[in-house]
Amino acid sequence: ETEVQGLRQEVKTLEDERTQILSERDVLREELGSASRSLEAQLQHGVELKNELAKLHSELDCLREERGTYQDLEQKYRDRIEELQAGLATARDTIEAQQNHMAELKSSM
């Protein structure tokens, strides 16, 4: 009878340990699931940030290209303005020379 009681106690202890192990396993599964979900969310956020960064790099490249185009146009306009100013100066000189020549012709008459 004492041996049976000892065996029953040992079975009870083993069952308690089994219940404790199963409970700890469930807790660990929940923690692992939570950690997995958190990691997945962080990875998704990282992908979103990476995509946003790529988009910003693309926009920056476009802005640099537009700035280069603008600077090219600005330089063309400045060159054209200089050409027009030089042409205007030449025209003024020609007009002044013609006026002087006409004045000389009038005075010689």
DSSP file (Angstrom, degrees, kcal/mol; ACC not computed):
  #  RESIDUE AA STRUCTURE BP1 BP2  ACC     N-H-->O    O-->H-N    N-H-->O    O-->H-N    TCO  KAPPA ALPHA  PHI   PSI    X-CA   Y-CA   Z-CA
    1    1 A E     >        0   0    0      0, 0.0     4,-2.5     0, 0.0     5,-0.2   0.000 360.0 360.0 360.0 -42.2    0.0    0.0    0.0
    2    2 A T  H  >  +     0   0    0      1,-0.2     4,-2.5     2,-0.2     5,-0.2   0.881 360.0  51.3 -65.4 -38.0    2.8    2.4    0.8
    3    3 A E  H  > S+     0   0    0      2,-0.2     4,-2.4     1,-0.2    -1,-0.2   0.901 110.2  48.9 -66.1 -40.0    4.5    1.6   -2.4
    4    4 A V  H  > S+     0   0    0      2,-0.2     4,-2.9     1,-0.2    -2,-0.2   0.909 111.4  50.0 -65.2 -42.4    1.2    2.3   -4.3
    5    5 A Q  H  X S+     0   0    0     -4,-2.5     4,-2.4     2,-0.2    -2,-0.2   0.907 110.8  49.8 -63.1 -40.1    0.8    5.6   -2.5
    6    6 A G  H  X S+     0   0    0     -4,-2.5     4,-2.3     2,-0.2    -2,-0.2   0.894 112.0  47.7 -63.7 -40.9    4.4    6.5   -3.4
    7    7 A L  H  X S+     0   0    0     -4,-2.4     4,-2.8     2,-0.2    -2,-0.2   0.896 111.3  50.8 -67.4 -39.6    3.8    5.6   -7.1
    8    8 A R  H  X S+     0   0    0     -4,-2.9     4,-2.7     2,-0.2    -2,-0.2   0.906 111.3  48.5 -63.1 -40.3    0.5    7.6   -7.0
    9    9 A Q  H  X S+     0   0    0     -4,-2.4     4,-2.6     2,-0.2    -2,-0.2   0.907 111.8  49.2 -65.4 -40.9    2.4   10.5   -5.6
   10   10 A E  H  X S+     0   0    0     -4,-2.3     4,-2.7     2,-0.2    -2,-0.2   0.907 111.6  48.8 -65.7 -41.9    5.1   10.2   -8.2
   11   11 A V  H  X S+     0   0    0     -4,-2.8     4,-2.8     2,-0.2    -2,-0.2   0.917 111.7  50.1 -62.3 -43.4    2.5   10.0  -11.0
   12   12 A K  H  X S+     0   0    0     -4,-2.7     4,-2.6     2,-0.2    -2,-0.2   0.919 111.4  48.3 -60.9 -44.2    0.8   13.1   -9.5
   13   13 A T  H  X S+     0   0    0     -4,-2.6     4,-2.6     2,-0.2    -2,-0.2   0.921 112.5  48.4 -62.0 -44.9    4.2   14.9   -9.4
   14   14 A L  H  X S+     0   0    0     -4,-2.7     4,-2.7     2,-0.2    -2,-0.2   0.898 111.8  49.4 -63.7 -40.6    4.9   13.9  -13.0
   15   15 A E  H  X S+     0   0    0     -4,-2.8     4,-2.7     2,-0.2    -2,-0.2   0.905 111.3  49.4 -64.5 -41.2    1.4   15.1  -14.1
   16   16 A D  H  X S+     0   0    0     -4,-2.6     4,-2.5     2,-0.2    -2,-0.2   0.920 112.4  47.8 -62.5 -43.5    2.0   18.4  -12.3
   17   17 A E  H  X S+     0   0    0     -4,-2.6     4,-2.9     2,-0.2    -2,-0.2   0.907 111.8  50.3 -63.4 -41.4    5.3   18.8  -14.1
   18   18 A R  H  X S+     0   0    0     -4,-2.7     4,-2.9     2,-0.2     5,-0.2   0.928 111.0  48.6 -62.0 -45.2    3.8   17.9  -17.4
   19   19 A T  H  X S+     0   0    0     -4,-2.7     4,-2.3     1,-0.2    -2,-0.2   0.910 112.9  48.4 -60.9 -42.7    1.0   20.4  -16.8
   20   20 A Q  H  X S+     0   0    0     -4,-2.5     4,-2.7     2,-0.2    -2,-0.2   0.917 112.0  48.7 -63.7 -44.4    3.7   23.0  -15.9
   21   21 A I  H  X S+     0   0    0     -4,-2.9     4,-2.6     2,-0.2    -2,-0.2   0.918 112.4  48.4 -62.9 -44.0    5.7   22.2  -19.0
   22   22 A L  H  X S+     0   0    0     -4,-2.9     4,-2.2     2,-0.2    -1,-0.2   0.891 112.0  49.6 -63.6 -38.9    2.7   22.4  -21.2
   23   23 A S  H  X S+     0   0    0     -4,-2.3     4,-2.2    -5,-0.2    -2,-0.2   0.925 112.2  46.9 -64.9 -45.3    1.7   25.7  -19.7
   24   24 A E  H  X S+     0   0    0     -4,-2.7     4,-2.8     1,-0.2    -2,-0.2   0.885 110.5  53.9 -63.6 -38.1    5.3   27.1  -20.2
   25   25 A R  H  X S+     0   0    0     -4,-2.6     4,-2.6     2,-0.2    -2,-0.2   0.914 108.6  48.9 -62.1 -42.7    5.2   25.8  -23.8
   26   26 A D  H  X S+     0   0    0     -4,-2.2     4,-2.3     2,-0.2    -2,-0.2   0.905 111.5  49.2 -63.3 -41.6    2.0   27.7  -24.4
   27   27 A V  H  X S+     0   0    0     -4,-2.2     4,-2.6     1,-0.2    -2,-0.2   0.928 112.3  48.2 -62.7 -44.7    3.5   30.9  -22.9
   28   28 A L  H  X S+     0   0    0     -4,-2.8     4,-2.9     2,-0.2    -2,-0.2   0.887 109.9  52.4 -64.2 -38.6    6.6   30.5  -25.1
   29   29 A R  H  X S+     0   0    0     -4,-2.6     4,-2.8     2,-0.2    -1,-0.2   0.925 111.0  47.3 -61.1 -43.9    4.4   29.9  -28.2
   30   30 A E  H  X S+     0   0    0     -4,-2.3     4,-2.6     2,-0.2    -2,-0.2   0.920 113.5  47.5 -64.3 -43.7    2.5   33.1  -27.5
   31   31 A E  H  X S+     0   0    0     -4,-2.6     4,-2.8     2,-0.2    -2,-0.2   0.911 113.3  48.6 -63.0 -42.0    5.7   35.0  -26.9
   32   32 A L  H  X S+     0   0    0     -4,-2.9     4,-2.6     2,-0.2    -2,-0.2   0.911 112.1  48.9 -64.8 -42.2    7.3   33.6  -30.0
   33   33 A G  H  X S+     0   0    0     -4,-2.8     4,-2.5     2,-0.2    -2,-0.2   0.911 112.8  47.8 -62.0 -42.6    4.1   34.5  -32.0
   34   34 A S  H  X S+     0   0    0     -4,-2.6     4,-2.5     2,-0.2    -2,-0.2   0.924 113.2  47.4 -64.3 -44.5    4.1   38.0  -30.6
   35   35 A A  H  X S+     0   0    0     -4,-2.8     4,-2.6     1,-0.2    -2,-0.2   0.891 112.1  51.3 -63.6 -39.1    7.8   38.4  -31.4
   36   36 A S  H  X S+     0   0    0     -4,-2.6     4,-2.5     2,-0.2    -2,-0.2   0.918 110.9  47.1 -64.5 -44.0    7.2   37.1  -34.9
   37   37 A R  H  X S+     0   0    0     -4,-2.5     4,-2.3     2,-0.2    -2,-0.2   0.900 113.0  49.6 -64.2 -40.2    4.4   39.5  -35.5
   38   38 A S  H  X S+     0   0    0     -4,-2.5     4,-2.5     2,-0.2    -2,-0.2   0.919 111.8  47.9 -64.4 -43.4    6.5   42.4  -34.2
   39   39 A L  H  X S+     0   0    0     -4,-2.6     4,-2.8     2,-0.2    -2,-0.2   0.911 110.9  51.3 -63.7 -42.3    9.4   41.4  -36.4
   40   40 A E  H  X S+     0   0    0     -4,-2.5     4,-2.5     2,-0.2    -1,-0.2   0.909 110.8  48.3 -61.5 -42.4    7.1   41.1  -39.4
   41   41 A A  H  X S+     0   0    0     -4,-2.3     4,-2.5     2,-0.2    -1,-0.2   0.906 112.2  48.9 -64.4 -41.6    5.7   44.6  -38.7
   42   42 A Q  H  X S+     0   0    0     -4,-2.5     4,-2.5     2,-0.2    -2,-0.2   0.902 111.5  49.4 -65.6 -39.9    9.2   46.0  -38.4
   43   43 A L  H  X S+     0   0    0     -4,-2.8     4,-2.4     2,-0.2    -2,-0.2   0.915 111.0  49.5 -64.3 -42.3   10.3   44.3  -41.6
   44   44 A Q  H  X S+     0   0    0     -4,-2.5     4,-2.4     2,-0.2    -2,-0.2   0.914 111.3  49.3 -62.6 -42.3    7.2   45.7  -43.4
   45   45 A H  H  X S+     0   0    0     -4,-2.5     4,-2.7     1,-0.2    -1,-0.2   0.905 109.8  52.4 -62.8 -40.9    8.0   49.2  -42.0
   46   46 A G  H  X S+     0   0    0     -4,-2.5     4,-2.5     2,-0.2    -2,-0.2   0.898 109.2  49.1 -61.5 -41.0   11.6   48.8  -43.2
   47   47 A V  H  X S+     0   0    0     -4,-2.4     4,-2.6     2,-0.2    -2,-0.2   0.916 110.9  50.3 -64.2 -43.1   10.4   47.9  -46.7
   48   48 A E  H  X S+     0   0    0     -4,-2.4     4,-2.5     2,-0.2    -2,-0.2   0.914 111.6  48.1 -61.6 -42.6    8.1   50.9  -46.7
   49   49 A L  H  X S+     0   0    0     -4,-2.7     4,-2.7     2,-0.2    -2,-0.2   0.908 110.9  51.0 -64.2 -41.0   10.9   53.2  -45.6
   50   50 A K  H  X S+     0   0    0     -4,-2.5     4,-2.4     2,-0.2    -2,-0.2   0.919 111.4  47.8 -61.7 -43.7   13.2   51.7  -48.3
   51   51 A N  H  X S+     0   0    0     -4,-2.6     4,-2.3     2,-0.2    -2,-0.2   0.903 112.1  49.5 -63.9 -41.3   10.6   52.3  -50.9
   52   52 A E  H  X S+     0   0    0     -4,-2.5     4,-2.5     2,-0.2    -2,-0.2   0.904 110.6  50.5 -63.9 -40.9   10.1   55.8  -49.7
   53   53 A L  H  X S+     0   0    0     -4,-2.7     4,-2.5     2,-0.2    -2,-0.2   0.913 109.7  50.1 -63.3 -42.8   13.8   56.4  -49.8
   54   54 A A  H  X S+     0   0    0     -4,-2.4     4,-2.3     2,-0.2    -2,-0.2   0.904 110.7  50.4 -61.3 -41.1   14.0   55.1  -53.4
   55   55 A K  H  X S+     0   0    0     -4,-2.3     4,-2.6     2,-0.2    -2,-0.2   0.916 110.7  48.7 -62.7 -43.6   11.2   57.4  -54.3
   56   56 A L  H  X S+     0   0    0     -4,-2.5     4,-2.6     2,-0.2    -2,-0.2   0.890 110.1  51.5 -65.2 -39.0   12.9   60.4  -52.8
   57   57 A H  H  X S+     0   0    0     -4,-2.5     4,-2.5     2,-0.2    -1,-0.2   0.912 110.7  49.3 -62.2 -41.7   16.2   59.5  -54.5
   58   58 A S  H  X S+     0   0    0     -4,-2.3     4,-2.3     2,-0.2    -2,-0.2   0.925 111.8  47.8 -63.1 -45.0   14.3   59.4  -57.8
   59   59 A E  H  X S+     0   0    0     -4,-2.6     4,-2.6     1,-0.2    -2,-0.2   0.893 111.2  51.6 -63.0 -39.5   12.6   62.8  -57.2
   60   60 A L  H  X S+     0   0    0     -4,-2.6     4,-2.5     2,-0.2    -2,-0.2   0.908 108.6  50.7 -64.3 -41.6   16.0   64.2  -56.2
   61   61 A D  H  X S+     0   0    0     -4,-2.5     4,-2.3     2,-0.2    -2,-0.2   0.909 110.9  49.5 -61.0 -41.7   17.5   62.9  -59.5
   62   62 A C  H  X S+     0   0    0     -4,-2.3     4,-3.0     2,-0.2    -2,-0.2   0.917 110.7  49.7 -62.8 -43.3   14.6   64.5  -61.4
   63   63 A L  H  X S+     0   0    0     -4,-2.6     4,-2.6     2,-0.2    -2,-0.2   0.895 110.5  50.1 -63.3 -39.4   15.1   67.8  -59.6
   64   64 A R  H  X S+     0   0    0     -4,-2.5     4,-2.4     2,-0.2    -1,-0.2   0.912 112.0  48.0 -64.3 -41.1   18.8   67.7  -60.4
   65   65 A E  H  X S+     0   0    0     -4,-2.3     4,-2.5     2,-0.2    -2,-0.2   0.926 112.6  48.3 -64.8 -44.4   18.1   67.1  -64.0
   66   66 A E  H  X S+     0   0    0     -4,-3.0     4,-2.9     2,-0.2    -2,-0.2   0.895 110.8  51.4 -62.3 -39.8   15.5   69.9  -64.1
   67   67 A R  H  X S+     0   0    0     -4,-2.6     4,-2.8     2,-0.2    -1,-0.2   0.914 110.0  49.5 -63.4 -41.8   18.0   72.2  -62.4
   68   68 A G  H  X S+     0   0    0     -4,-2.4     4,-2.3     2,-0.2    -2,-0.2   0.912 112.3  47.6 -62.5 -42.2   20.6   71.3  -65.1
   69   69 A T  H  X S+     0   0    0     -4,-2.5     4,-2.7     2,-0.2    -2,-0.2   0.918 112.5  49.5 -63.7 -43.7   18.1   71.9  -67.8
   70   70 A Y  H  X S+     0   0    0     -4,-2.9     4,-2.9     1,-0.2    -2,-0.2   0.919 111.2  49.0 -61.4 -43.8   17.1   75.2  -66.2
   71   71 A Q  H  X S+     0   0    0     -4,-2.8     4,-2.3     2,-0.2    -1,-0.2   0.883 110.8  50.7 -65.1 -37.4   20.8   76.2  -65.9
   72   72 A D  H  X S+     0   0    0     -4,-2.3     4,-2.2     2,-0.2    -2,-0.2   0.934 112.9  45.8 -63.3 -45.6   21.3   75.3  -69.6
   73   73 A L  H  X S+     0   0    0     -4,-2.7     4,-2.7     1,-0.2     5,-0.2   0.912 111.4  52.5 -63.1 -42.5   18.3   77.4  -70.7
   74   74 A E  H  X S+     0   0    0     -4,-2.9     4,-2.4     1,-0.2    -1,-0.2   0.914 110.0  48.3 -59.8 -42.8   19.4   80.3  -68.5
   75   75 A Q  H  X S+     0   0    0     -4,-2.3     4,-2.6     2,-0.2    -1,-0.2   0.895 110.5  51.3 -66.0 -39.3   22.9   80.2  -70.1
   76   76 A K  H  X S+     0   0    0     -4,-2.2     4,-2.6     2,-0.2    -2,-0.2   0.919 111.3  48.0 -62.4 -43.1   21.4   80.1  -73.6
   77   77 A Y  H  X S+     0   0    0     -4,-2.7     4,-2.7     2,-0.2    -2,-0.2   0.904 111.7  49.5 -65.2 -40.3   19.2   83.1  -72.7
   78   78 A R  H  X S+     0   0    0     -4,-2.4     4,-2.5    -5,-0.2    -2,-0.2   0.925 111.7  48.8 -63.6 -43.1   22.2   85.0  -71.3
   79   79 A D  H  X S+     0   0    0     -4,-2.6     4,-2.3     1,-0.2    -2,-0.2   0.922 112.8  48.1 -61.2 -43.0   24.3   84.2  -74.4
   80   80 A R  H  X S+     0   0    0     -4,-2.6     4,-2.8     2,-0.2    -2,-0.2   0.891 110.0  52.0 -65.6 -39.4   21.4   85.4  -76.6
   81   81 A I  H  X S+     0   0    0     -4,-2.7     4,-2.8     2,-0.2    -1,-0.2   0.916 109.9  49.2 -61.8 -42.6   21.0   88.6  -74.6
   82   82 A E  H  X S+     0   0    0     -4,-2.5     4,-2.5     2,-0.2    -2,-0.2   0.906 111.2  49.8 -62.8 -40.6   24.7   89.3  -75.0
   83   83 A E  H  X S+     0   0    0     -4,-2.3     4,-2.7     2,-0.2    -2,-0.2   0.929 112.7  46.7 -62.5 -45.0   24.4   88.7  -78.7
   84   84 A L  H  X S+     0   0    0     -4,-2.8     4,-2.7     2,-0.2    -2,-0.2   0.893 111.9  50.4 -64.9 -39.9   21.4   91.0  -78.9
   85   85 A Q  H  X S+     0   0    0     -4,-2.8     4,-2.4     2,-0.2    -1,-0.2   0.904 111.8  48.0 -64.9 -40.2   23.2   93.7  -76.9
   86   86 A A  H  X S+     0   0    0     -4,-2.5     4,-2.3     2,-0.2    -2,-0.2   0.916 112.8  48.8 -65.2 -41.9   26.2   93.4  -79.1
   87   87 A G  H  X S+     0   0    0     -4,-2.7     4,-2.5     2,-0.2    -2,-0.2   0.897 111.3  50.1 -63.9 -39.1   23.9   93.7  -82.2
   88   88 A L  H  X S+     0   0    0     -4,-2.7     4,-2.6     2,-0.2    -2,-0.2   0.902 110.2  49.9 -64.9 -41.5   22.2   96.7  -80.7
   89   89 A A  H  X S+     0   0    0     -4,-2.4     4,-2.5     2,-0.2    -2,-0.2   0.909 111.8  48.4 -63.7 -40.8   25.5   98.4  -80.0
   90   90 A T  H  X S+     0   0    0     -4,-2.3     4,-2.6     2,-0.2    -2,-0.2   0.914 111.2  50.4 -64.3 -42.7   26.6   97.7  -83.6
   91   91 A A  H  X S+     0   0    0     -4,-2.5     4,-2.8     2,-0.2    -2,-0.2   0.911 110.8  49.1 -62.6 -42.1   23.3   99.1  -84.8
   92   92 A R  H  X S+     0   0    0     -4,-2.6     4,-2.9     2,-0.2     5,-0.2   0.922 111.5  49.2 -62.2 -43.8   23.7  102.3  -82.7
   93   93 A D  H  X S+     0   0    0     -4,-2.5     4,-2.5     2,-0.2    -2,-0.2   0.912 112.5  48.3 -62.3 -40.7   27.3  102.7  -84.0
   94   94 A T  H  X S+     0   0    0     -4,-2.6     4,-2.5     2,-0.2    -2,-0.2   0.923 112.5  48.0 -65.6 -44.0   26.0  102.3  -87.6
   95   95 A I  H  X S+     0   0    0     -4,-2.8     4,-2.7     2,-0.2    -2,-0.2   0.919 113.1  48.3 -61.9 -43.8   23.2  104.8  -87.1
   96   96 A E  H  X S+     0   0    0     -4,-2.9     4,-2.5     1,-0.2    -2,-0.2   0.904 111.8  49.4 -64.0 -40.9   25.6  107.3  -85.5
   97   97 A A  H  X S+     0   0    0     -4,-2.5     4,-2.4    -5,-0.2    -1,-0.2   0.902 112.2  48.2 -65.2 -39.7   28.1  106.8  -88.3
   98   98 A Q  H  X S+     0   0    0     -4,-2.5     4,-2.8     2,-0.2    -2,-0.2   0.901 111.3  50.2 -67.0 -39.9   25.3  107.3  -90.9
   99   99 A Q  H  X S+     0   0    0     -4,-2.7     4,-2.4     2,-0.2    -2,-0.2   0.913 111.8  48.2 -63.6 -41.3   24.0  110.4  -89.1
  100  100 A N  H  X S+     0   0    0     -4,-2.5     4,-2.3     2,-0.2    -2,-0.2   0.913 112.2  49.2 -63.7 -42.1   27.6  111.8  -89.0
  101  101 A H  H  X S+     0   0    0     -4,-2.4     4,-2.4     2,-0.2    -2,-0.2   0.909 111.5  48.7 -64.6 -42.3   28.0  111.0  -92.7
  102  102 A M  H  X S+     0   0    0     -4,-2.8     4,-2.6     1,-0.2    -1,-0.2   0.894 110.5  51.8 -64.7 -38.8   24.6  112.7  -93.5
  103  103 A A  H  X S+     0   0    0     -4,-2.4     4,-2.3     2,-0.2    -2,-0.2   0.899 110.1  48.9 -64.5 -38.8   25.7  115.7  -91.5
  104  104 A E  H  X S+     0   0    0     -4,-2.3     4,-1.6     2,-0.2    -2,-0.2   0.908 111.1  49.9 -66.2 -41.4   29.0  115.9  -93.4
  105  105 A L  H  X S+     0   0    0     -4,-2.4     4,-0.6     1,-0.2    -2,-0.2   0.911 111.7  48.6 -63.1 -42.1   27.1  115.6  -96.7
  106  106 A K  H >< S+     0   0    0     -4,-2.6     3,-0.8     1,-0.2    -2,-0.2   0.898 111.3  49.6 -63.9 -40.7   24.7  118.4  -95.7
  107  107 A S  H 3< S+     0   0    0     -4,-2.3    -1,-0.2     1,-0.2    -2,-0.2   0.787 107.7  54.3 -72.1 -24.6   27.5  120.7  -94.6
  108  108 A S  H 3<        0   0    0     -4,-1.6    -1,-0.2     1,-0.2    -2,-0.2   0.578 360.0 360.0 -85.6  -7.2   29.4  120.1  -97.8
  109  109 A M    <<        0   0    0     -3,-0.8    -1,-0.2    -4,-0.6    -2,-0.2   0.457 360.0 360.0 -82.9 360.0   26.4  121.2  -99.9
